[in-house]
C-alpha cells in the first residue's frame, strides 16, 4: 500500500510539473528582473530541541523548517546555488544538468551527484528517489511548480536576484554548518573589492561600461541588480547606463542599439551551450562592421568570457571570479 501511495504522489507531481513548465523553452532568465521577496534578511536558525531535531531557518523574510542536520541536499534549477556549493565545498546528492551533463566548472562537487534534470525541467521521480533532506530550487520557477516540489521534501526557493548574493551564501552555510566559512568568504570579498574599486575608479570615470550576454543567437542586457551589473556599478563604481537603468528584466537588444549605446568598455559572456543553434553568432558579430566601429571594440576594450560563461554573475563565486579576472586583465592598465 505504501509503495502504491508513493507512485501516486510521484505521478501527481510529475503531471503538475509538466503542466507548469515541461512544454516551455528555456526562458527562465527572462524573469531576471522580477522582484525577489521583499525582505532581505540573512538567514538565522532558531535553536533546535535536539541536535538531530528539526530547526527553523529564516531566509529573505520567510521561515523554513528543515532537519537539524542536512546530509542529502538536492539543487534543481538554481545554478546560483551550485556556485555557492562550489565555493563552500558542499557536495549535493542531486543537481541540475546542462545539456544532459554537469558543467565542468562544477566537477569538484558533482563527482558523486546524480543528475536531476535540466535547468527548467527537474526530474521529480529522480529527486523523490534520492529522499533529500532539503531541496534548493530557483525563484525563477512558477509558484505552483515550487509548491509541488514541497511535496517531495523541504524546499527553499533561492533568489536569483544578484543583490541577494550574501543571503544566498549564508543560507547554504546555515544549512550545512559552514557559517564560518561563508563569513570568511564575504569578509575577504568586501576587502578585495574595495581595493579594486580604488584602483579602477579613475579608469571608469566618465566612461560607459556595459556587460552583455549572447544567448540563443541574440544580445541581452540586464537590470542593474542582475548578472554582473552589481559588481560593475555598485561595487566598482562605474556609472549605470540609462538603458540598464530602464531594463526591467533580461532585455534583447539589436546590434544597432548596442552601437547606439556605444560603450567604452564592453564585457561579453558567450557560451556554446546557450547558442547551440547559432554556434558562430559571436564570430559573425565580431566580423560585423557595425560591431567593429563600437568604441570598446575599436580601442581594444572588448573583454570576452572573463569568467566561465555559465556563471550567473550574481553569486559570491561569480563575483569573486569576476573580481579576480578584472584585476588580472589589461583593463586596470587602461588609459
Buried (B, 14 or more C-beta within 10 A) or exposed (E): EEEEEEEEBBEEBBEBBEEBBBEEEEEBBBBBBBEBBEEBEBBEBEEBEEEEEEBEBBBBEEEBEBBBBBEBBBBBBBBBBBBBBBBBEBBBBBBBBBEEEBBEBBEEBBEEBBBBBBBBBBBBBBBBBBEBBBBBBBBBBBEEBBEBBBBBBBBBBBBBBBBBBBBBBBBBBBBBEBBEBBEEBBEEBEEBBEEBBEEBEEBBEEBBBBBBBBBBBBBBBBBBBBBBBBBBBBBBBBBBBEBBEEBEBBBEBEBEEBBEBBBBBBBBBBBEEBBEEBEEBBEEBEEBEEBEEBBBBEEEBBBEBBBBBBBBBBBBBBBBBBBBBBBEBEBEEBE
